[in-house]
Amino acid sequence: IDYFQSNIEGELIDKIQQAGFEVDGIVLNAGAYTHTSIALQDAIRAVTAPVVEVHISNVHAREAFRHVSMISCACKGVILGFGLDSYRLAIEALKEL
């Protein structure tokens, strides 16, 4: 398992494009970019590794603008609302693919 964190959209895209043909799966918490980034969606669609979208909180229990994800349609699945366990659940899901 490798780990990468950035608050910069372009760096996230670069990492997805670089790793997305070499790894067995990607767990992605895109934070607020989830709701705004078509570029992240395009990067996810461009790689062969399955991507699981993860959120620590239940975004549907938050502000209305957070109910729409620009990346979910490109991801294999979405896990949200289980706190930090969301990451573990995403890894377990990827192991089953």
Buried (B, 14 or more C-beta within 10 A) or exposed (E): EEEEEEEEBEEBBBBBBEBBEEBEBBBBBBEEBBBBBEBBBBBBEEBEBBBBBBBBEEBEEEEEEBEEBBBBEBBBBBBBEBEEEBBBBBBEBBEEE
